[in-house]
Amino acid sequence: MTVTAPLTRTPAPEKPAHRDGNVLRWLGAYGASMIGDNIYYVALSWAAVQSGSPSQAGLVMAVSAAPRALLMLGGGVIADLLGPRRIVMAADAVRSVAVLGVAGLFLATRPGLWPLTVLGLVFGIVDALFLPAVGALPARVTGRDQLARVQGLRGLAVRLANVVGAPLGGLGVALGGPAAAFGAAGLLFAISLPLLMSLRIRDLPDDGGESGAPAGNGLADGLRHIRRHSVLAPLVVVIALSDLGFVGPLNVGLTLLADQRGWGASGMGSVLAGFGVGAGAASLLLAVRGRVPRAGLVLAVTMGGGAVAIGALAFVPRLAAAVAVALVIGLLAGLSGALCGALTQTHAEPAYLGRVTAVTSLSSLGLVPLTMPLTGAAVGLWGTGPVFVASAAICALAGVYGLCRTPLRRAELPA
C-alpha cells in the first residue's frame, strides 16, 4: 500500500512591485495626484500675485501650513481607523471639487484673494488627512517584502511630478490663465479616483508585532507603538534631525547662496536639477534592487556623507562644481531619505502606519518650515558658510545618533 503525502499549497511568491498591476495602479493614482499638486501650487502662486500685494500673496501661500501642522496627528488616527484608501479617495475628491470650483470663479470673474485663501485652508486640512493615509496605503496593496521597492517607486513618482508638474502649471497659466491651470489640477485629482477604486486591498495581520499587543485606535496607542519600538523610536529622531538640518539650506539658503555667487535664477535651477538627478538615481536604485543590505548602517553612513556635502556646497565658487556637489547631496541624502521611508514602512505594524507616517511627516511638513525665516535671518547675520556648516552639523548628528543606536544600525529590509 502506497501512502500518498497530503498536498500542501505553497503560497505564490509576491510579484516584484514594478510588475504588479495593483502597485502600478496605486503608483498611477499617486503620480496623478502629485502632478496635480504641483500644477495647483503654480496656479495658486500666480493667481495670488496677480490678485494682491507680494505680502498678501505670501500669506495666501502660507495659509495651508497651520491646519496641516495642527491636524496631522489626528489625520494619522483617522487613516488607521477608517482605512487609508477611503481617506485618500475622499481627499482627492475634495481637492478636485475645490480646485475646479475656483477655476470656474476665475472663468466668470476676477474673484480676488478670498477664494484663494479659502482654497489654501481647504488644502491644508486635506493634506493633514491625505499625507498619513498615503503613507499607510502601500502596506495594503502589496507584501511586506516589496515595500522598500514601492518606496523607491514613490520617490521616482515625486521626482517626475516635480519635473512635469511645474512646467505644465506654467503652460496652463500662459495659455488660459489661472482658470486653465486650476482646471488641469482638478482633472488630475479626479483621474486618481478610478485607479484607487480598482485597488485590491489586503487584510491586516492580527498580531501586534514587536509590542506583542493588538493595535489600538487612539493617538496615544500610536505614539506608544513608536516609543516602545526598538527601530522606529530612534528612526523618528533621525528623520527629525535630518529634516531640521536639510530643509533650510536647500530652500532659503540655496536661494541666498545663488544670489551671492551671481549664479542667478537659472544657476539655482541647475543646482536644484543636480540634486533632483541624484535623488532620482537613489530612488531608482531602491526600486530596482528592492532592498539594500545593512540598511540601517547604510542610512547612517550616507546621512553623514550627505552632511559633509551640504557643508561643502557653501564654499564652492563655480556653478559647475556646485551642480556636481548638489548631485552628490541628492544621491546620498536621497538614498538615506528613501531608506528612512523604507524602514518606516517595513518595521511599523500596518495598523499603525497612518499614525507613524503622521509623526514622521509632522517634522518635515509641519514644524521644519517654521525654521526657514530663521535660516534667512542667520544668513543675513553670519553669511552662508557658517549657516550651511551648522546645518550640516545637525545632519551629521542625525547620522551619528543612528550609528549609536544598535537596533537601528542593525536594521534590515525584508529579503
N, C-alpha and C positions, 0 to 999 in steps of 0.2 A: 504494500500500500504506500503510495507516494503522498507525502504531506506537502501541501502547497502553502507557502508562506502568504499571509494576508497581504493584500495590495495596500500600499500606503501612497497617498497623493502628495507628491513633493510640491511645495509652493513654487509657483512660477517666479523666476528672478525678475527684479524690477527692471523696466526698460530704462536706459540712460535718459536723463531728463531732456536732452536735446532731441530725442527721438520719440518722446512720449506725447501723444496728441493732447492729453489732458493738461500737461505742463505747458505745451505750446499755446493752447487756448488761454491759459492763465497769463502767459507772457504777452500774448497779443492784447488782452484786455488791459494789462498793466502798462504796456507801451503806449497804447492809445490814450490812456488817462494821463500819462506823464507828458506826452506831446501836447495834449490839450492844456495841461497846467502851464507849460512854457509859453504857449500862444496866449493864454489868458493873462499872464503877467506882463507880456509885451503890450497887449491891448490896454490893460489897466493903467500901466505907467504912462503910455502915450495919451490916453483919454484924460488922465488926471492932470498932466502937464498942460494940455490944451484947455482944460476947464477951470484952472485955478493958478495960484502962485506956486513957485517952487516949494515953499514950506508947506502949503496945503497939499501939494502932490505927495510930498514925503510922508505926511500924516496918513493920507489915504493908503499908501503902500505899506505903512507900518501897522495899520489898524487891526490886521488879522493876527498879529503876534500875541496880543494879550489873551484873547479867548483860547487860542491854540495852547499857550503855556498853562493857563488856569485849568483847562478841561482835559488835558492829555491823559492824566492818570485815570480819570473817570472813563475816558474813551476806551482804555485798555480793559477795564472791568466789563463794559458793555460788549466789547468784541468777544471776550471769552464767554459771556453769559448767553448772548443771542446767536453767536456764530459769526465768524469773520466774513463769510460770503454775503450774508444779509446786509451787514454794515457797509461793506464796500459797494454793493449794488445801490443801497439807499444813498450813500454819499455821492456816487457818480450821477445818480438820477437828480438829486437836489442841485448839484453843480450845473448839470446840463440845463435844467429848467431856469435856474437863476441867471446863468450867462446868456441864454437865448432871450430871456425877458429883457435884460439890459441891452442886448443887440437890437431888439425891437424898439426900445426907447430911443436909441441913437438914430435909428432909421426915421422915426417920426418927428423928432425934435432935438434940441440941444438941452439935455436934462440937467447939466451942471454936475456938481460934485456929490450931491446927496445919494443918488443911486449907486455911485462907485463906492462910497463909504459903507452903505448897507451891504453891497456885494462883498467887500473886503471882510466885513464882520461874519457874513454867512460862510465864506471860505475858511475863516479862522475856526469857526465852530465845527464845520465839516471836517477840516484837517485833523482836529483833535480826535475824531472818531475814525477817520479813514486810515491814518498812519499806523496805529496799533493793529487795526484789522488787517491791513496789507502785510504786516509782519507775521501775523498768525495764520494767514491763509495757505502758504506753501506746505505746511505740515499736514494740511487736509487734502492736498491734491497729489502728493507723491510720497514715496517711502523715505524713511529717515536717512538711508544711505545715499539718497540723491539730493538732500537739502543743501549740501555745500555747492554742488553743481548748479542748483537753482539760484543760489546766492550770486554765483558768477554771472549767470544769465540775466539776473535782475540788474547787476551792475552795468552790463552791456546795454540793457534797455534804457537805463538812466543816461548813459553817455550818448546814446543815439538820440534820445529825446532832447538833450541839451543842444546837440548839433543841428537837429532838424527843426525843433520847435520854435526857437527864436527867429531864424530866418523866415519861417512860414508866417509867424506873427507879424514881422515887419512887412512881408509881402502883402498880407491881408490888409494892414493899415494903409499901405501905399495905394492899393487898388480900390479899396472900398471903405476906408476909414475904420474907426473902432468897431462899427457895426459888423463889418465883414470879419474882422479878426475874432470878435466875441462869438459870432455865429459859427466860425470854424471850430473854436474851442468847444462850444456846446455840442456840436455834432460828434466830435471825437469822444467826449464823455459819454454820449449816447451809444456810440459804437461798442463800448466796453460791456454794455449790459447784456446783449445776447450771448457774448462769449462767456461771461460769468455764469449765466443761467445754464449753459451747456456743460459746466464742470461736474465731474464725478467727485463727490465729497466723501472722504474716508471717515469711519468712526474713530473716535479717540480711544486709546488704550485705557483700561480700568485701573491700572496700577498707579501708585503715587511716585514712582521714580525713586530718586535718591532719598527723598524725605520719607518714603515708605508710607505716606498717608494719602488718602484720596484728595483730589483737588477741591479747594473751597472756592466760593464765588466772589468773595469780597476783595477790596483793595488790600486790606491787611494780610489776607492769605497770600496774595501775590508777592507783596513785599517780604513776607516771611519765607516764601519759597526762594527768593533771591538771597536773602540773608543767610539761610541755612545751607545753601548750595556751595560746595567747595570750589566750583569753577565760575559760576555766574556772579557770585559776590565780588571777587577781585576783578572779573571782567568788566563789570559795571563801572568800577573805579577807573580802570584803564581807559575805557571809552570816554568817560567824562573828562579825564585829564588830557587825552589826546585831542578831543574837540576844543577844549579850552585853549590849548597851545596852537592849534592848527587854523581855526576859523578866522581869527583876527588878521594874521599876516596874509593869508590867501584871499582876503576880501579887501578890507580897508588898507592894510599895509602895502599890498602889491600896487594898488592904485597910486598911493603916495610915492612909492619907490619908482614907478614908471615915470611919474611927473618929474621927480628929482633928476633922474638919469636922462631925461629928454627923449624917452622912447615913444611917448605919445600913446594915444588910444590903440593904434594898430600894434605897437610894440607890446602893450599889455595883453592884447588879444593873442599875440603869438606866444607869450609866456603861458597864458591860460590854455592855449591849444596844446603846448608841450605837456602840461600837467594832464590834460584830458587824454592824450595819447598814452601816456604812461599808466594812468589809472585804468584805461580801457584794456590795455595789454594784461594788467594784473587780473582783471575780471575774466578775460578770455582764458587765461591760464587755469583759473579755478573752474571755469565752465567746461573746459576740455578734459582736464585731468580728473575732476571730481573730488579730489582731496589733495592735501599737502601733508606729507609725513611730518610728524613732530610739530603739529600746527601751533601749539601754544608757544613753543620755543621760537619758531619762525616769526610768529606775531610780535613777540617782544624784541627780537633782533632787528626786524625790518622797521619797527617803530623807532628804535634808536638810530638806525641809519637814516631814516627819513628826517629825524630831528637834526642831525648834522647837516643834511642838505638844506633844510629850511634856514638854519643859521647862516649857511654859506651864501644863500641867494642875495642877501642884502649887501654883500661885498663884491659881487660880480659886476665889472664895469661895462661889459659889452652885451648887447642884446642876444647875440647868437649863443654866448656862454650861458646867459640866463635861461634861455629856452632849454638848453641841454640839462641844466640843473633842475629846472621845473619838470622835465621828463623823468629824471631820477626820483624827484619827490613824488610824482604821480605814481611811478612804478612801486616804490617802497611803501608810501602811505596808502596807495590803492590796495596793495596786497594785504597790509596789516588791517585796513578797514574791512576788506572782504572777509578776512579770517575772523575778525570780531563778529561780523554778521553770521558767518557760517557756524562758529562755535555757539553763538546765542541760539541759533535755530536748532542745532543738534543736541544741546545739553539741557535746554529748558523743556519741561514737560509740555506737550501740545496744549493741554488745558490751561496753561498759564501764559502761553506765548503772547497773547494780547497785552497782558499787564507787563510782562518783561520787556516787550517792544516799546510800550509807553514810557517805561523808566529810562531805557537807553535813548529813546528819541527826545525825551524831555531836555536832556542836557544839550544836544546839538541844535535842536529846533526851537526850544523854549527859553533856555537860560543863557546859552553862549552868545546868541545875537546881542544880548544886552551889553556884552563887553566890547562891541565894535566901536562905540563912541570913545571908550577908554583907550582903545588902541590908537585911534586917531589923535587923541589928546597927548598920549605918551610919545608918539612920533613927533608931534609938534614941539614937545619939551626936550627930548633927548635924541631925536633922529631915528632913522630906520634901523641902523645897525644894532644898537642896544635893544630895541624892541624885538627885532627878529631873533636875537640871541636869547632874550628872556623867554620868548615863545618856544624856541627850540628846546630850552632847558625844561619847560613844562612837558613837552612831548617826550623828551628823554626820560623824565621822571616816570612817565607812564610805562615806558619800556622797562626801566629798572624795577619798578613795582611788579610788573608782570613776571620778570625773571625771579624775583624774590618769593613769589607765591607759588610753592611747589605744585599744587594741583593744577593751576593754570599753565605753568611752564610745561607740565607733562600731558596736558590735554591733547587728545587726538580727535580727528574727524572720523566718522564711520567708514570702514573699508568697503 
